[in-house]
Amino acid sequence: MRAWECPNCVNMNNRDLNASINIMFEGVKMYMERELTELQLN
Ligand SMILES: [Zn+2]
């Protein structure tokens, strides 16, 4: 059990997590937009 968390490390971890989530959503968004464009063209 961790009794204490270093605020710096927690912030860094949160930033890394947020960055990962943002990158993932960007990828999904790009994929969805491409799929929608193909659907509209066909
Ligand atoms: Zn730390």
mmCIF file of the protein (N, C-alpha, C, O) and its ligand, coordinates in Angstrom:
data_MODEL
# 
_entry.id   MODEL 
# 
loop_
_entity.id 
_entity.type 
_entity.pdbx_number_of_molecules 
1 polymer     1 
2 non-polymer 1 
# 
_entity_poly.entity_id                      1 
_entity_poly.type                           'polypeptide(L)' 
_entity_poly.nstd_linkage                   no 
_entity_poly.nstd_monomer                   no 
_entity_poly.pdbx_seq_one_letter_code       MRAWECPNCVNMNNRDLNASINIMFEGVKMYMERELTELQLN 
_entity_poly.pdbx_seq_one_letter_code_can   MRAWECPNCVNMNNRDLNASINIMFEGVKMYMERELTELQLN 
_entity_poly.pdbx_strand_id                 A 
# 
loop_
_entity_poly_seq.entity_id 
_entity_poly_seq.num 
_entity_poly_seq.mon_id 
_entity_poly_seq.hetero 
1 1  MET n 
1 2  ARG n 
1 3  ALA n 
1 4  TRP n 
1 5  GLU n 
1 6  CYS n 
1 7  PRO n 
1 8  ASN n 
1 9  CYS n 
1 10 VAL n 
1 11 ASN n 
1 12 MET n 
1 13 ASN n 
1 14 ASN n 
1 15 ARG n 
1 16 ASP n 
1 17 LEU n 
1 18 ASN n 
1 19 ALA n 
1 20 SER n 
1 21 ILE n 
1 22 ASN n 
1 23 ILE n 
1 24 MET n 
1 25 PHE n 
1 26 GLU n 
1 27 GLY n 
1 28 VAL n 
1 29 LYS n 
1 30 MET n 
1 31 TYR n 
1 32 MET n 
1 33 GLU n 
1 34 ARG n 
1 35 GLU n 
1 36 LEU n 
1 37 THR n 
1 38 GLU n 
1 39 LEU n 
1 40 GLN n 
1 41 LEU n 
1 42 ASN n 
# 
loop_
_struct_asym.id 
_struct_asym.entity_id 
A 1 
B 2 
# 
loop_
_chem_comp.id 
_chem_comp.type 
_chem_comp.mon_nstd_flag 
ALA 'L-peptide linking' y 
ARG 'L-peptide linking' y 
ASN 'L-peptide linking' y 
ASP 'L-peptide linking' y 
CYS 'L-peptide linking' y 
GLN 'L-peptide linking' y 
GLU 'L-peptide linking' y 
GLY 'peptide linking'   y 
ILE 'L-peptide linking' y 
LEU 'L-peptide linking' y 
LYS 'L-peptide linking' y 
MET 'L-peptide linking' y 
PHE 'L-peptide linking' y 
PRO 'L-peptide linking' y 
SER 'L-peptide linking' y 
THR 'L-peptide linking' y 
TRP 'L-peptide linking' y 
TYR 'L-peptide linking' y 
VAL 'L-peptide linking' y 
ZN  non-polymer         . 
# 
_pdbx_entity_nonpoly.entity_id   2 
_pdbx_entity_nonpoly.name        ? 
_pdbx_entity_nonpoly.comp_id     ZN 
# 
_pdbx_nonpoly_scheme.asym_id         B 
_pdbx_nonpoly_scheme.entity_id       2 
_pdbx_nonpoly_scheme.mon_id          ZN 
_pdbx_nonpoly_scheme.ndb_seq_num     1 
_pdbx_nonpoly_scheme.pdb_seq_num     101 
_pdbx_nonpoly_scheme.auth_seq_num    101 
_pdbx_nonpoly_scheme.pdb_mon_id      ZN 
_pdbx_nonpoly_scheme.auth_mon_id     ZN 
_pdbx_nonpoly_scheme.pdb_strand_id   A 
_pdbx_nonpoly_scheme.pdb_ins_code    . 
# 
loop_
_atom_site.group_PDB 
_atom_site.id 
_atom_site.type_symbol 
_atom_site.label_atom_id 
_atom_site.label_alt_id 
_atom_site.label_comp_id 
_atom_site.label_asym_id 
_atom_site.label_entity_id 
_atom_site.label_seq_id 
_atom_site.pdbx_PDB_ins_code 
_atom_site.Cartn_x 
_atom_site.Cartn_y 
_atom_site.Cartn_z 
_atom_site.occupancy 
_atom_site.B_iso_or_equiv 
_atom_site.pdbx_formal_charge 
_atom_site.auth_seq_id 
_atom_site.auth_comp_id 
_atom_site.auth_asym_id 
_atom_site.auth_atom_id 
_atom_site.pdbx_PDB_model_num 
ATOM   1   N  N  . MET A 1 1  ? 0.845   -1.196 0.000   1.00 0.00 ? 1   MET A N  1 
ATOM   2   C  CA . MET A 1 1  ? 0.000   0.000  0.000   1.00 0.00 ? 1   MET A CA 1 
ATOM   3   C  C  . MET A 1 1  ? 0.877   1.241  0.000   1.00 0.00 ? 1   MET A C  1 
ATOM   4   O  O  . MET A 1 1  ? 1.823   1.340  0.781   1.00 0.00 ? 1   MET A O  1 
ATOM   5   N  N  . ARG A 1 2  ? 0.563   2.178  -0.870  1.00 0.00 ? 2   ARG A N  1 
ATOM   6   C  CA . ARG A 1 2  ? 1.322   3.415  -0.900  1.00 0.00 ? 2   ARG A CA 1 
ATOM   7   C  C  . ARG A 1 2  ? 0.677   4.435  0.019   1.00 0.00 ? 2   ARG A C  1 
ATOM   8   O  O  . ARG A 1 2  ? -0.488  4.793  -0.150  1.00 0.00 ? 2   ARG A O  1 
ATOM   9   N  N  . ALA A 1 3  ? 1.445   4.899  0.991   1.00 0.00 ? 3   ALA A N  1 
ATOM   10  C  CA . ALA A 1 3  ? 0.899   5.875  1.939   1.00 0.00 ? 3   ALA A CA 1 
ATOM   11  C  C  . ALA A 1 3  ? 1.058   7.291  1.396   1.00 0.00 ? 3   ALA A C  1 
ATOM   12  O  O  . ALA A 1 3  ? 0.350   8.208  1.811   1.00 0.00 ? 3   ALA A O  1 
ATOM   13  N  N  . TRP A 1 4  ? 1.997   7.459  0.465   1.00 0.00 ? 4   TRP A N  1 
ATOM   14  C  CA . TRP A 1 4  ? 2.291   8.825  0.004   1.00 0.00 ? 4   TRP A CA 1 
ATOM   15  C  C  . TRP A 1 4  ? 2.628   8.798  -1.482  1.00 0.00 ? 4   TRP A C  1 
ATOM   16  O  O  . TRP A 1 4  ? 3.389   7.940  -1.928  1.00 0.00 ? 4   TRP A O  1 
ATOM   17  N  N  . GLU A 1 5  ? 2.092   9.688  -2.215  1.00 0.00 ? 5   GLU A N  1 
ATOM   18  C  CA . GLU A 1 5  ? 2.420   9.780  -3.632  1.00 0.00 ? 5   GLU A CA 1 
ATOM   19  C  C  . GLU A 1 5  ? 3.091   11.112 -3.906  1.00 0.00 ? 5   GLU A C  1 
ATOM   20  O  O  . GLU A 1 5  ? 2.611   12.161 -3.478  1.00 0.00 ? 5   GLU A O  1 
ATOM   21  N  N  . CYS A 1 6  ? 4.182   11.063 -4.608  1.00 0.00 ? 6   CYS A N  1 
ATOM   22  C  CA . CYS A 1 6  ? 4.878   12.294 -4.953  1.00 0.00 ? 6   CYS A CA 1 
ATOM   23  C  C  . CYS A 1 6  ? 4.002   13.086 -5.925  1.00 0.00 ? 6   CYS A C  1 
ATOM   24  O  O  . CYS A 1 6  ? 3.625   12.556 -6.970  1.00 0.00 ? 6   CYS A O  1 
ATOM   25  N  N  . PRO A 1 7  ? 3.674   14.323 -5.613  1.00 0.00 ? 7   PRO A N  1 
ATOM   26  C  CA . PRO A 1 7  ? 2.791   15.113 -6.488  1.00 0.00 ? 7   PRO A CA 1 
ATOM   27  C  C  . PRO A 1 7  ? 3.373   15.280 -7.883  1.00 0.00 ? 7   PRO A C  1 
ATOM   28  O  O  . PRO A 1 7  ? 2.640   15.268 -8.872  1.00 0.00 ? 7   PRO A O  1 
ATOM   29  N  N  . ASN A 1 8  ? 4.683   15.434 -7.964  1.00 0.00 ? 8   ASN A N  1 
ATOM   30  C  CA . ASN A 1 8  ? 5.302   15.601 -9.272  1.00 0.00 ? 8   ASN A CA 1 
ATOM   31  C  C  . ASN A 1 8  ? 5.099   14.373 -10.143 1.00 0.00 ? 8   ASN A C  1 
ATOM   32  O  O  . ASN A 1 8  ? 4.760   14.477 -11.322 1.00 0.00 ? 8   ASN A O  1 
ATOM   33  N  N  . CYS A 1 9  ? 5.307   13.225 -9.553  1.00 0.00 ? 9   CYS A N  1 
ATOM   34  C  CA . CYS A 1 9  ? 5.160   11.999 -10.333 1.00 0.00 ? 9   CYS A CA 1 
ATOM   35  C  C  . CYS A 1 9  ? 3.702   11.766 -10.702 1.00 0.00 ? 9   CYS A C  1 
ATOM   36  O  O  . CYS A 1 9  ? 3.404   11.299 -11.801 1.00 0.00 ? 9   CYS A O  1 
ATOM   37  N  N  . VAL A 1 10 ? 2.802   12.087 -9.795  1.00 0.00 ? 10  VAL A N  1 
ATOM   38  C  CA . VAL A 1 10 ? 1.384   11.919 -10.095 1.00 0.00 ? 10  VAL A CA 1 
ATOM   39  C  C  . VAL A 1 10 ? 0.995   12.821 -11.257 1.00 0.00 ? 10  VAL A C  1 
ATOM   40  O  O  . VAL A 1 10 ? 0.300   12.396 -12.180 1.00 0.00 ? 10  VAL A O  1 
ATOM   41  N  N  . ASN A 1 11 ? 1.450   14.074 -11.206 1.00 0.00 ? 11  ASN A N  1 
ATOM   42  C  CA . ASN A 1 11 ? 1.142   14.996 -12.297 1.00 0.00 ? 11  ASN A CA 1 
ATOM   43  C  C  . ASN A 1 11 ? 1.730   14.502 -13.606 1.00 0.00 ? 11  ASN A C  1 
ATOM   44  O  O  . ASN A 1 11 ? 1.085   14.565 -14.653 1.00 0.00 ? 11  ASN A O  1 
ATOM   45  N  N  . MET A 1 12 ? 2.961   14.008 -13.537 1.00 0.00 ? 12  MET A N  1 
ATOM   46  C  CA . MET A 1 12 ? 3.609   13.540 -14.748 1.00 0.00 ? 12  MET A CA 1 
ATOM   47  C  C  . MET A 1 12 ? 2.845   12.345 -15.314 1.00 0.00 ? 12  MET A C  1 
ATOM   48  O  O  . MET A 1 12 ? 2.616   12.255 -16.520 1.00 0.00 ? 12  MET A O  1 
ATOM   49  N  N  . ASN A 1 13 ? 2.454   11.427 -14.422 1.00 0.00 ? 13  ASN A N  1 
ATOM   50  C  CA . ASN A 1 13 ? 1.701   10.267 -14.872 1.00 0.00 ? 13  ASN A CA 1 
ATOM   51  C  C  . ASN A 1 13 ? 0.376   10.689 -15.483 1.00 0.00 ? 13  ASN A C  1 
ATOM   52  O  O  . ASN A 1 13 ? -0.035  10.157 -16.514 1.00 0.00 ? 13  ASN A O  1 
ATOM   53  N  N  . ASN A 1 14 ? -0.296  11.650 -14.844 1.00 0.00 ? 14  ASN A N  1 
ATOM   54  C  CA . ASN A 1 14 ? -1.571  12.111 -15.383 1.00 0.00 ? 14  ASN A CA 1 
ATOM   55  C  C  . ASN A 1 14 ? -1.377  12.746 -16.748 1.00 0.00 ? 14  ASN A C  1 
ATOM   56  O  O  . ASN A 1 14 ? -2.194  12.555 -17.648 1.00 0.00 ? 14  ASN A O  1 
ATOM   57  N  N  . ARG A 1 15 ? -0.288  13.507 -16.906 1.00 0.00 ? 15  ARG A N  1 
ATOM   58  C  CA . ARG A 1 15 ? -0.031  14.155 -18.184 1.00 0.00 ? 15  ARG A CA 1 
ATOM   59  C  C  . ARG A 1 15 ? 0.235   13.099 -19.259 1.00 0.00 ? 15  ARG A C  1 
ATOM   60  O  O  . ARG A 1 15 ? -0.259  13.200 -20.382 1.00 0.00 ? 15  ARG A O  1 
ATOM   61  N  N  . ASP A 1 16 ? 1.020   12.089 -18.893 1.00 0.00 ? 16  ASP A N  1 
ATOM   62  C  CA . ASP A 1 16 ? 1.292   11.029 -19.853 1.00 0.00 ? 16  ASP A CA 1 
ATOM   63  C  C  . ASP A 1 16 ? 0.003   10.312 -20.234 1.00 0.00 ? 16  ASP A C  1 
ATOM   64  O  O  . ASP A 1 16 ? -0.225  9.993  -21.401 1.00 0.00 ? 16  ASP A O  1 
ATOM   65  N  N  . LEU A 1 17 ? -0.834  10.064 -19.233 1.00 0.00 ? 17  LEU A N  1 
ATOM   66  C  CA . LEU A 1 17 ? -2.094  9.367  -19.498 1.00 0.00 ? 17  LEU A CA 1 
ATOM   67  C  C  . LEU A 1 17 ? -2.977  10.227 -20.399 1.00 0.00 ? 17  LEU A C  1 
ATOM   68  O  O  . LEU A 1 17 ? -3.562  9.732  -21.363 1.00 0.00 ? 17  LEU A O  1 
ATOM   69  N  N  . ASN A 1 18 ? -3.068  11.512 -20.079 1.00 0.00 ? 18  ASN A N  1 
ATOM   70  C  CA . ASN A 1 18 ? -3.880  12.398 -20.906 1.00 0.00 ? 18  ASN A CA 1 
ATOM   71  C  C  . ASN A 1 18 ? -3.350  12.451 -22.329 1.00 0.00 ? 18  ASN A C  1 
ATOM   72  O  O  . ASN A 1 18 ? -4.121  12.440 -23.288 1.00 0.00 ? 18  ASN A O  1 
ATOM   73  N  N  . ALA A 1 19 ? -2.030  12.508 -22.462 1.00 0.00 ? 19  ALA A N  1 
ATOM   74  C  CA . ALA A 1 19 ? -1.448  12.549 -23.798 1.00 0.00 ? 19  ALA A CA 1 
ATOM   75  C  C  . ALA A 1 19 ? -1.785  11.276 -24.559 1.00 0.00 ? 19  ALA A C  1 
ATOM   76  O  O  . ALA A 1 19 ? -2.119  11.327 -25.743 1.00 0.00 ? 19  ALA A O  1 
ATOM   77  N  N  . SER A 1 20 ? -1.701  10.140 -23.887 1.00 0.00 ? 20  SER A N  1 
ATOM   78  C  CA . SER A 1 20 ? -2.029  8.881  -24.545 1.00 0.00 ? 20  SER A CA 1 
ATOM   79  C  C  . SER A 1 20 ? -3.485  8.861  -24.978 1.00 0.00 ? 20  SER A C  1 
ATOM   80  O  O  . SER A 1 20 ? -3.809  8.426  -26.083 1.00 0.00 ? 20  SER A O  1 
ATOM   81  N  N  . ILE A 1 21 ? -4.353  9.334  -24.105 1.00 0.00 ? 21  ILE A N  1 
ATOM   82  C  CA . ILE A 1 21 ? -5.783  9.336  -24.431 1.00 0.00 ? 21  ILE A CA 1 
ATOM   83  C  C  . ILE A 1 21 ? -6.045  10.268 -25.607 1.00 0.00 ? 21  ILE A C  1 
ATOM   84  O  O  . ILE A 1 21 ? -6.806  9.928  -26.512 1.00 0.00 ? 21  ILE A O  1 
ATOM   85  N  N  . ASN A 1 22 ? -5.413  11.447 -25.596 1.00 0.00 ? 22  ASN A N  1 
ATOM   86  C  CA . ASN A 1 22 ? -5.610  12.388 -26.687 1.00 0.00 ? 22  ASN A CA 1 
ATOM   87  C  C  . ASN A 1 22 ? -5.131  11.805 -28.004 1.00 0.00 ? 22  ASN A C  1 
ATOM   88  O  O  . ASN A 1 22 ? -5.802  11.941 -29.028 1.00 0.00 ? 22  ASN A O  1 
ATOM   89  N  N  . ILE A 1 23 ? -3.974  11.156 -27.983 1.00 0.00 ? 23  ILE A N  1 
ATOM   90  C  CA . ILE A 1 23 ? -3.445  10.563 -29.208 1.00 0.00 ? 23  ILE A CA 1 
ATOM   91  C  C  . ILE A 1 23 ? -4.384  9.471  -29.701 1.00 0.00 ? 23  ILE A C  1 
ATOM   92  O  O  . ILE A 1 23 ? -4.636  9.346  -30.899 1.00 0.00 ? 23  ILE A O  1 
ATOM   93  N  N  . MET A 1 24 ? -4.900  8.682  -28.759 1.00 0.00 ? 24  MET A N  1 
ATOM   94  C  CA . MET A 1 24 ? -5.807  7.603  -29.144 1.00 0.00 ? 24  MET A CA 1 
ATOM   95  C  C  . MET A 1 24 ? -7.072  8.172  -29.784 1.00 0.00 ? 24  MET A C  1 
ATOM   96  O  O  . MET A 1 24 ? -7.533  7.670  -30.809 1.00 0.00 ? 24  MET A O  1 
ATOM   97  N  N  . PHE A 1 25 ? -7.634  9.224  -29.175 1.00 0.00 ? 25  PHE A N  1 
ATOM   98  C  CA . PHE A 1 25 ? -8.861  9.797  -29.707 1.00 0.00 ? 25  PHE A CA 1 
ATOM   99  C  C  . PHE A 1 25 ? -8.608  10.455 -31.056 1.00 0.00 ? 25  PHE A C  1 
ATOM   100 O  O  . PHE A 1 25 ? -9.468  10.412 -31.936 1.00 0.00 ? 25  PHE A O  1 
ATOM   101 N  N  . GLU A 1 26 ? -7.432  11.067 -31.231 1.00 0.00 ? 26  GLU A N  1 
ATOM   102 C  CA . GLU A 1 26 ? -7.107  11.653 -32.527 1.00 0.00 ? 26  GLU A CA 1 
ATOM   103 C  C  . GLU A 1 26 ? -7.099  10.566 -33.596 1.00 0.00 ? 26  GLU A C  1 
ATOM   104 O  O  . GLU A 1 26 ? -7.619  10.761 -34.695 1.00 0.00 ? 26  GLU A O  1 
ATOM   105 N  N  . GLY A 1 27 ? -6.512  9.431  -33.270 1.00 0.00 ? 27  GLY A N  1 
ATOM   106 C  CA . GLY A 1 27 ? -6.460  8.336  -34.221 1.00 0.00 ? 27  GLY A CA 1 
ATOM   107 C  C  . GLY A 1 27 ? -7.847  7.827  -34.563 1.00 0.00 ? 27  GLY A C  1 
ATOM   108 O  O  . GLY A 1 27 ? -8.156  7.581  -35.729 1.00 0.00 ? 27  GLY A O  1 
ATOM   109 N  N  . VAL A 1 28 ? -8.681  7.671  -33.549 1.00 0.00 ? 28  VAL A N  1 
ATOM   110 C  CA . VAL A 1 28 ? -10.046 7.197  -33.770 1.00 0.00 ? 28  VAL A CA 1 
ATOM   111 C  C  . VAL A 1 28 ? -10.810 8.213  -34.617 1.00 0.00 ? 28  VAL A C  1 
ATOM   112 O  O  . VAL A 1 28 ? -11.558 7.840  -35.521 1.00 0.00 ? 28  VAL A O  1 
ATOM   113 N  N  . LYS A 1 29 ? -10.618 9.490  -34.319 1.00 0.00 ? 29  LYS A N  1 
ATOM   114 C  CA . LYS A 1 29 ? -11.327 10.540 -35.047 1.00 0.00 ? 29  LYS A CA 1 
ATOM   115 C  C  . LYS A 1 29 ? -10.931 10.520 -36.524 1.00 0.00 ? 29  LYS A C  1 
ATOM   116 O  O  . LYS A 1 29 ? -11.776 10.596 -37.415 1.00 0.00 ? 29  LYS A O  1 
ATOM   117 N  N  . MET A 1 30 ? -9.615  10.415 -36.756 1.00 0.00 ? 30  MET A N  1 
ATOM   118 C  CA . MET A 1 30 ? -9.149  10.382 -38.145 1.00 0.00 ? 30  MET A CA 1 
ATOM   119 C  C  . MET A 1 30 ? -9.725  9.174  -38.869 1.00 0.00 ? 30  MET A C  1 
ATOM   120 O  O  . MET A 1 30 ? -10.146 9.271  -40.022 1.00 0.00 ? 30  MET A O  1 
ATOM   121 N  N  . TYR A 1 31 ? -9.740  8.037  -38.184 1.00 0.00 ? 31  TYR A N  1 
ATOM   122 C  CA . TYR A 1 31 ? -10.267 6.819  -38.781 1.00 0.00 ? 31  TYR A CA 1 
ATOM   123 C  C  . TYR A 1 31 ? -11.751 6.981  -39.106 1.00 0.00 ? 31  TYR A C  1 
ATOM   124 O  O  . TYR A 1 31 ? -12.197 6.627  -40.197 1.00 0.00 ? 31  TYR A O  1 
ATOM   125 N  N  . MET A 1 32 ? -12.511 7.519  -38.150 1.00 0.00 ? 32  MET A N  1 
ATOM   126 C  CA . MET A 1 32 ? -13.944 7.695  -38.359 1.00 0.00 ? 32  MET A CA 1 
ATOM   127 C  C  . MET A 1 32 ? -14.213 8.662  -39.508 1.00 0.00 ? 32  MET A C  1 
ATOM   128 O  O  . MET A 1 32 ? -15.103 8.434  -40.328 1.00 0.00 ? 32  MET A O  1 
ATOM   129 N  N  . GLU A 1 33 ? -13.444 9.735  -39.560 1.00 0.00 ? 33  GLU A N  1 
ATOM   130 C  CA . GLU A 1 33 ? -13.648 10.710 -40.628 1.00 0.00 ? 33  GLU A CA 1 
ATOM   131 C  C  . GLU A 1 33 ? -13.361 10.083 -41.988 1.00 0.00 ? 33  GLU A C  1 
ATOM   132 O  O  . GLU A 1 33 ? -14.083 10.337 -42.953 1.00 0.00 ? 33  GLU A O  1 
ATOM   133 N  N  . ARG A 1 34 ? -12.326 9.277  -42.072 1.00 0.00 ? 34  ARG A N  1 
ATOM   134 C  CA . ARG A 1 34 ? -11.997 8.623  -43.339 1.00 0.00 ? 34  ARG A CA 1 
ATOM   135 C  C  . ARG A 1 34 ? -13.101 7.639  -43.725 1.00 0.00 ? 34  ARG A C  1 
ATOM   136 O  O  . ARG A 1 34 ? -13.508 7.571  -44.885 1.00 0.00 ? 34  ARG A O  1 
ATOM   137 N  N  . GLU A 1 35 ? -13.573 6.887  -42.751 1.00 0.00 ? 35  GLU A N  1 
ATOM   138 C  CA . GLU A 1 35 ? -14.636 5.927  -43.040 1.00 0.00 ? 35  GLU A CA 1 
ATOM   139 C  C  . GLU A 1 35 ? -15.904 6.640  -43.500 1.00 0.00 ? 35  GLU A C  1 
ATOM   140 O  O  . GLU A 1 35 ? -16.567 6.196  -44.437 1.00 0.00 ? 35  GLU A O  1 
ATOM   141 N  N  . LEU A 1 36 ? -16.239 7.753  -42.833 1.00 0.00 ? 36  LEU A N  1 
ATOM   142 C  CA . LEU A 1 36 ? -17.434 8.499  -43.217 1.00 0.00 ? 36  LEU A CA 1 
ATOM   143 C  C  . LEU A 1 36 ? -17.290 9.051  -44.629 1.00 0.00 ? 36  LEU A C  1 
ATOM   144 O  O  . LEU A 1 36 ? -18.247 9.041  -45.403 1.00 0.00 ? 36  LEU A O  1 
ATOM   145 N  N  . THR A 1 37 ? -16.109 9.528  -44.962 1.00 0.00 ? 37  THR A N  1 
ATOM   146 C  CA . THR A 1 37 ? -15.886 10.066 -46.304 1.00 0.00 ? 37  THR A CA 1 
ATOM   147 C  C  . THR A 1 37 ? -16.065 8.979  -47.347 1.00 0.00 ? 37  THR A C  1 
ATOM   148 O  O  . THR A 1 37 ? -16.663 9.216  -48.397 1.00 0.00 ? 37  THR A O  1 
ATOM   149 N  N  . GLU A 1 38 ? -15.556 7.799  -47.069 1.00 0.00 ? 38  GLU A N  1 
ATOM   150 C  CA . GLU A 1 38 ? -15.704 6.687  -48.004 1.00 0.00 ? 38  GLU A CA 1 
ATOM   151 C  C  . GLU A 1 38 ? -17.170 6.292  -48.142 1.00 0.00 ? 38  GLU A C  1 
ATOM   152 O  O  . GLU A 1 38 ? -17.629 5.969  -49.237 1.00 0.00 ? 38  GLU A O  1 
ATOM   153 N  N  . LEU A 1 39 ? -17.896 6.317  -47.039 1.00 0.00 ? 39  LEU A N  1 
ATOM   154 C  CA . LEU A 1 39 ? -19.319 5.961  -47.087 1.00 0.00 ? 39  LEU A CA 1 
ATOM   155 C  C  . LEU A 1 39 ? -20.078 6.972  -47.949 1.00 0.00 ? 39  LEU A C  1 
ATOM   156 O  O  . LEU A 1 39 ? -20.976 6.600  -48.705 1.00 0.00 ? 39  LEU A O  1 
ATOM   157 N  N  . GLN A 1 40 ? -19.714 8.242  -47.833 1.00 0.00 ? 40  GLN A N  1 
ATOM   158 C  CA . GLN A 1 40 ? -20.418 9.263  -48.593 1.00 0.00 ? 40  GLN A CA 1 
ATOM   159 C  C  . GLN A 1 40 ? -20.082 9.177  -50.069 1.00 0.00 ? 40  GLN A C  1 
ATOM   160 O  O  . GLN A 1 40 ? -20.909 9.505  -50.919 1.00 0.00 ? 40  GLN A O  1 
ATOM   161 N  N  . LEU A 1 41 ? -18.863 8.735  -50.378 1.00 0.00 ? 41  LEU A N  1 
ATOM   162 C  CA . LEU A 1 41 ? -18.459 8.662  -51.776 1.00 0.00 ? 41  LEU A CA 1 
ATOM   163 C  C  . LEU A 1 41 ? -19.079 7.460  -52.471 1.00 0.00 ? 41  LEU A C  1 
ATOM   164 O  O  . LEU A 1 41 ? -19.342 7.502  -53.673 1.00 0.00 ? 41  LEU A O  1 
ATOM   165 N  N  . ASN A 1 42 ? -19.313 6.387  -51.720 1.00 0.00 ? 42  ASN A N  1 
ATOM   166 C  CA . ASN A 1 42 ? -19.817 5.175  -52.356 1.00 0.00 ? 42  ASN A CA 1 
ATOM   167 C  C  . ASN A 1 42 ? -21.345 5.187  -52.508 1.00 0.00 ? 42  ASN A C  1 
ATOM   168 O  O  . ASN A 1 42 ? -21.922 4.232  -53.028 1.00 0.00 ? 42  ASN A O  1 
HETATM 169 ZN ZN . ZN  B 2 .  ? 8.129   12.007 -7.700  1.00 0.00 2 101 ZN  A ZN 1 
# 
